[in-house]
């Protein structure tokens, strides 16, 4: 049987409430990424790769409703997109798929294409609902993974070398540099935050470093609930920036190759210090995700991608440090995350589960371009169904979603793209 015979004649959508739609479809790309745990070890070429399975496939589907009633058909499909639950989609190429809607965007262009309405949709393919992925409390799993990671991170940092004055100074300088990065990014301070910062600073000025106390102080500081008072997305962005600065400092402190001498000790101490901060940032990002409120499915996927990208960049920085000490004797080599590698992998899995579980209960995103001037208040009443009890709150939300200011809060021009949740 050739591909033309296997190709189904139409695409079909069945909503969670069993509503059926058969729009037109021309083609879209399907993407997915492999989850890999990559670990570099001294005196071993290449990397040891741990296969953690595939991420969910991301499946965009751009569909079209045509004919004299295309607007009514498209509107009915749009209304169904607000239903909670998994859709059954019969794909012309891949057959029956169970998909979860992430967002959609409907093009309303009666003058340009009055006989056709185009709707861009984004879907994610969840794991099969066979009970194997079920966990009683995904947030608690993340919190437990963070606690284990904190303990493993302290065990790792204990390997810092400070047998000589120069070794101790190199470790102290690395800690101070990362703390300076912290101060430049985190603007919110109070008496308790300042006290912990002063404690860490005093400990780094000692002749012999109390590594356990310093590591405990760093972890306590970063994981304070009131450290950053902003949205989850803003927190993740801020910690991403901080992590990039720390990883950048780590890269800049590394040369091309070392034998085991004072420079090599400096590299090992810098790597272990960088690892302390990068692990701690990973942990606090996980805590930020479960302690805040994610409003939309698009935001959940964006948070997940940002979290994964940070982990990848952090591992690259640590692996580079390991490669520069690979020619030393085994006891004088840096091994990335010797104790915390497994804890990092467990936290990554817990964060992924939490966000993918949350997607089912989150709002979808609707975007469209206004075909005429409209008042934000009228949009809130007409499109969001605001009542006299909810209109004020929904109006404020609508203005915030679309970053409206000044006269835009009263009237929006034709051609303005707006977003609703």
N, C-alpha and C positions, 0 to 999 in steps of 0.2 A: 504493500500500500504506500503510495507516494504522499508527500506532505500535503499536497492539494486535496487529497481525499481525507486526510486526517483533520484538516482545518474545519472547524465548526462554522456554520454560516452566520452566527450572531453572538453577541455578548449578552449575557443575561444576569441581572442583579435581583436577588431575593433578600428583602430586608428582614430584620429580626422578627417583625410581626407578619412576615410572609407576603408582603406587597411585592409585586413582580414588575420589573422594568426591562425593556429591550431597546436601548439606544444604539446609535451607530458608533463604531470604533475603528480607528485606522492603525494604531500601534503605539507602544511606549516601551521604554527600557525598564528592565527589572534589575535591581542591585541588591547585594548582600555582602557582608564581610565575615571573614574567618576570625574567630577569637583565638588568639595565640598567646601562650605564656613563653616569652623568649628570655633565655638565661645564658649569659656568657661566663665561662669559668677559666681560670688561669691555666696555661699550658695545653689548652684544648682549642684546636682550630674550629672555626664556625661557631654556631650557637646550638644549645640544647633547646628544642622547641616543644612545648607542651600544647597539644591540640585540645582546646577547650570547647570545640564545636562551633557551629555557625550561628551568627546573629539571625534574627528574623529578616526575611526578605522585605524590602521596601518596594512597593508596586504602585507607581503612578498610573492612573487611567484617565485619559482625556476622552470624554464621550460627547455625542451630539444628538440632539433631538430635532427632527426636521418635520416639515409639513405645516398645514394651516393651523394645527393645534400644538405646535412645538413649544410655545410658551407655557401652555397648561401642563403638558407632559413634563417639561423641565421643572416647573414649580412643584408638581407632585413628587418628583424624584428628590428635589431639594428638601421638601418637608420630611420625607422618609429618612434622609440622612441624619436627622436629629434623634432617631431612635437609638436606644442603648443596646449594645450587644454586637455579636459577630454576624456579618453578612455572608451569604453564599453567592459566590460570583462564578458563573460558568464562563471561563476564559476561552476565546476561540482557539488558542494554541495549546494551553496547558490544562484545559478541562476545569473541573470543579475545584474552587479554592475557597477556603474560609478566611475572610479578611476583616480586619478592624479598621474603621475609618479614622484618619488622622486629621485631615482638613479638606476643604473644597473651595473652589473659586468659580463663580458663574459669570460669564460674559454676557451682559445685557446690552446689545447693540442693534436696536430695531432699524436704524437707518442704514447700517452697513450690511447686516445679515439678518434681515427680518424673518426669513424663512428657516433659520437654523439657530438654535441656542447651544452654546458650548459650555460644558462644565468640566473643569479640571479637578480631579480628586486624587488624594494621596492615601494609600492604605499600607498597613503593616500586617504581615502574616504571623499570628500568634502561635505559640506551641499548641499541639493537639490537647484537647481538654479531656485527658484520660485520668486525671487525678495525680499524675506523677510529679507535676510542678506545683501542686498545692502546698502552701505553707500557712500556718495559722496566723502569723503576724509578720509580714515582710519587713516592717520598720524595726521590730525587735531583732530580727536577724541581722540587719545592718548594724544596729547598736552593739550587738554581741561581737560582730566581726571587728568593729572599731576597737573595742576593749582588748581583744586578742592581739590586734595589730600594734596597739600602744605598748603592750608588754614585750612583744617581739622586737619592736624598734629600740627599746631601752637595752635589751640584750645585745643587739647589734652594735650600738654606739659604745658599749663597754670596751670594744676592741681598739679604741683610739690609743695611739702610742704617745706617751709623755715621759719616757725614762730620762730624757735630758731636758734642759731648759729650753733649747731651740724647738724640740718636739712639742713640748707643752705650749710654747708661744704660737707655733703654727696652728695648733688645734684651736687655741683661744681666738686667734685672728680670724679663722674660718667661721667660728661661731658668731663673732662680732659682725662680720660682713653680712651674714645672713640676717642677723637681727636688724641691721641698718636697712636692709631691703624691706623687712617687715614694717619698720617705722615709716618708711617712705610711701607705703601702699595703704596701710591701715590708719585712717584719720580719727576714728572714734576712740577716745580714751576716757577712762575714769580712774578713780583712786586705786581700785583693785588691779586694773591693767597696768597702771604705772608702777605699782608695788612689785608686781611679778617681773616687769622689765628691769627694774632696779636690782632685784634679787639675782636675775640671770647675769646682769652686767657685773655685779660684785663677785659672783662666782667665777667669771672668766678672768678676773684680775688677780685671782689667787695663783700662787706659784705652782701648786699642783691642783689640777682641775678635779672637782667633784662631778664626774661625768653623769652619774645617775641623777643627781639633783638638778643639773643643768637640763638634761633630757626631760625630766619630769616637769620642770618649769616651762620649757618650750611647749610641751603637750598641753599643759594646763592653760597656758596663755592662748594658744590657737583655738582651743575648744571651749572657750568661755562663751556662754549663750549670747551675751550682749556685746560681743566683739564687733559684729557688723550688723547694723539694723537697716536692712534693705531687702529687696526681693531675692528669691533664690537665684535667679539668673544673674543678678548683680553680684551676689556673693561668689558664685562659681567663676564669673569673669574676673573678679578681683583676685581670687586665689590662683587662678590660671596665670594672671600677670605676675603675681608674687613668685610662683613656681618657676616661670620662665626666667625671671631675674636671678633666682638662686641657681638654676641650672646653667645660666649664662656665666655666672661667676665661677662655677665649677669648671666649665669648659675653658675659660680664660686662664685658670690657674694651672692647667695641664700643658705639658710640653709634648714632644713627639715620642720620646722613649726615655726610660730610666733604668739604671741598675739600682741595687738596693743601697741607697745613701740617704743623706738628709733630705734631698729633693723628693725621693720616692716616699719617704715617711710623710712629707708634706702633702703629697698627692693622696696617700691613703687616709690621712687625717681629714683632708678636704672632702674626699669622697664620703667618708663616714658621716661627717657633719652635714654635707649636702643631703645624704640619705635620710638623716634624722628629720630635716626640715621637709623634704619631699614626701616622706612617709606620713608625716604629721599633716601636711596639706591634703594628701589623699584622704586621710581619715576625716578631717574636718569638712571636706567636700561631701563625703558620704553622709555625715551628720547633718550638714546644711540641707541636703536634698530631702531627707526624711523628716526634718523638723519644721520645714516651711510648707507653703501651700502652692502646689502646681495647678495652674488653672486650665491649661489646654493640652491637647495631645501633641501639638507641634512643639510646645515648650518642653514637654517631657522628653521627646526625642532629641531636642536640642541640648538639654541638660546631659542626657546620656552620651551624646557624641562628644560634648566638651569634656566630660569626665574621662572618657576613654582616650581622647587625644592627649590629655595631660599625663595619664599613666604611660602612654607610649613614649612621650617626650622625656619623661623622668627616667624610664628604663634605658633609653638611648644614652643619656648623660652618664648614668652609673656604669653602663657597659663599656663606655669609652675609657673611664677611669680604670676599670679592671684590665683592659687590654694593655695599658701602659705599665702595669706591674707584672705582666704575665711571665717575664723572663727571670723573675726573682725566685728564690727558694720558696717552697710552698707556704711556710709559716710567715713569709714576708710579702704575701700577695693580698690584694684587695678582692674579696668575693662579694659581689653585689647581693644585698639582702639575704645574707647567709641564714639568718633566723626568721626574717620577716617575709620572705618570698611567698611562702604558702599562705600567710595571713593576708597579703595583698591580693592574691588570687581569690581567696574566699570573700573578701570585701567586694571585689569587682563583681563576683557572681551575685552577691546579695543586693548590691545597688541596681544591677541590671534587672533582677527579679522584681524589686520594689517598683521601678519605673514602668516596666511592662505590665505589671499587675494594675498599677494606677491608671494606665491608659484607658481601661474599660470604663471608668467612672468619670473621665474628664470630658470637657466640652470640646466640640469641634470648632474649627475656624472657618468663617465664611467671609470671602472677599468679593466685592463687585464694584464696578465703576458707575457712578451716578449718571443717568441719562437726562437728568433735568436738575435744576437747583432744588435742594431740599433742606428743610430745617432739621437739625439733630434731634430736637424734641419730637418732631413728627416721625422720624425714623425709629426712635425708641418706642413710640406708641404703636406704630404700624408693624415694624419688623420684629420687635422683641416682645410685643404684647404687653407693654407696661400698663399697670393699673394706677389708680390714684395713690395706692399704698406703696407701690414699687417705683414709680416714675422718677422720683428724685434720685434714688440710688442708681437706677439704670442709666439715667442721663449722665451722672458723674462718671460712671464706668465707661460709657460710650466715649465721652470726651477724653478720658485717660487712654483708652485703647487706641484712639486715633490721633492722640497728641494735639488736640484742638486748642487754639488760643485766640483771644480777641474776637473779631467778628465771625470767625469760623464756628464759634459756639452758638451763634444765632442762625447762620445760613451757610450752606456748603454749595460751591459752584458745580455746575455740570462738568463731568470729566474727573471729578475727585474720586480716588479709590478709597473705600472705607472697609473696615474690618469689624465683624461681629462675632461674639462667642456665645 
